[in-house]
Amino acid sequence: MFLVAIEQGSVMPVANAAMSKMNYLWKAATAGLTGLLVMTAFETTKSIVFTHLTLWQSHAITILFCTALVFTLSAVFLRREQGKLKKSISFSEGILEGVPGIFYLINERGELVRWNEAFRNQSGYSAAELTRMSVLDFFKEADKSLVAERMRQAFSAGHSTVEASFVAKDQTETPYLFSGKLLMVEGKPCLVSLGTDITERKQAERLPHESESKYRELFENSADAYLLSDEKGFLDCNSAALEMFGYSTKADLIALHPGELSPPNQPDGTPSRTGSEQQIAAAFLNRKNRFEWFHRRKNGEIFPAEVCMSALNVNDDPLLLGIVRDISGRKRSFCCLSSGIPIPVSRMPKRKIAPSKSRINSLAHEMILSCASMSWIKSKIPTPSSKGSTISTPTGMKKPGMS
């Protein structure tokens, strides 16, 4: 294991303390033993070869030999260590240049001490310019206070992270996630930081938000009533639904059961609660369901509507989107046509009806049904002579609000 330290712009390996001591003790012992063996061999050779040397001559030769031996062993040792150092530096440089992001080292004053090529390319500055810059120079004014705060946190707590836009020389802004860790270099605290480009992540986060905002705007501003529900009941509605049914807040409307937005029974005698549950089940089964239905406003007014239900899956949860359109005007127009009553021009249908026999038959059938429905609605409205009396219906229901 090794850590990476930076000294004067160069990457230098710092060995683990325990491993370093053991390594050097072993090398020292090996060197001492080698020197002892060499000196023993030298003294033996000297006593055999140089038999007529005086004591001082013998000591001088020994000293010269030891000096030469020390220089030779030192040169061999240093050459070997230099080779290892070069390999370590090359390896560390390769790590720094290969990290997936920008790397830089700063001192306590925020000045740049070391950086990789990716940092220089992203910044757009030259190496000479970078040596005179502070790390805060690469952030916009709105982010500088936050980055400075996280730098102080890293120097005090040992590590920190921050998201901020990296501003290049050409003022291009790129969102980055920066992580910093405290590192001691020659006894001085420095902060080593790695920045990861999070542009794609930011775009991925923004697209769903923009899509949600767009559909929320369509949902809220639609002229038709939108009701979102699940199998238990209503979840949400738009302002058109509140206006159509006469409620002031969404909480009041979504607290109701779907069947409570209808009269007790439909014109054919089907209980509205039962019928609504059947229509909802059909929508979930077939993924969509379109039908006509009679609804009731909060004030008790009953009106015909066209309902379109679509089944949705949101996060694996089955939901139902219901679109309700008030068709009272259309029904009145059909009844007036069938009764021969003139329709004001402003209320005449704008579409042209093709004069085909099948179309005429279809239209006549719809008018008959519409008039029957309108007759049923009118039967729920009390006349002046019957005010306060019970209104007779096919199912014996009473008009809401009457006793």
HELIX and SHEET records of a PDB file:
HELIX    1   1 ALA A   17  VAL A   49  1                                  33    
HELIX    2   2 LEU A   55  GLY A   98  1                                  44    
HELIX    3   3 GLU A  117  SER A  123  1                                   7    
HELIX    4   4 ALA A  127  LEU A  130  1                                   4    
HELIX    5   5 VAL A  135  PHE A  138  5                                   4    
HELIX    6   6 GLU A  141  ALA A  157  1                                  17    
HELIX    7   7 THR A  199  ASN A  221  1                                  23    
HELIX    8   8 SER A  239  PHE A  245  1                                   7    
HELIX    9   9 LYS A  250  ILE A  254  1                                   5    
HELIX   10  10 PRO A  258  LEU A  261  5                                   4    
HELIX   11  11 SER A  272  ASN A  286  1                                  15    
HELIX   12  12 SER A  328  SER A  339  1                                  12    
HELIX   13  13 VAL A  345  ARG A  347  5                                   3    
HELIX   14  14 LYS A  357  SER A  379  1                                  23    
HELIX   15  15 PRO A  384  SER A  386  5                                   3    
SHEET    1   A 2 PHE A   2  GLU A   7  0                                        
SHEET    2   A 2 SER A  10  ALA A  15 -1                                        
SHEET    1   B 5 LEU A 112  TRP A 115  0                                        
SHEET    2   B 5 ILE A 102  ILE A 106 -1                                        
SHEET    3   B 5 LYS A 188  ASP A 197 -1                                        
SHEET    4   B 5 GLU A 173  VAL A 185 -1                                        
SHEET    5   B 5 HIS A 159  VAL A 167 -1                                        
SHEET    1   C 5 PHE A 234  CYS A 237  0                                        
SHEET    2   C 5 ALA A 225  SER A 229 -1                                        
SHEET    3   C 5 ASP A 317  ASP A 326 -1                                        
SHEET    4   C 5 ILE A 302  VAL A 314 -1                                        
SHEET    5   C 5 LYS A 288  ARG A 296 -1                                        
END                                                                             
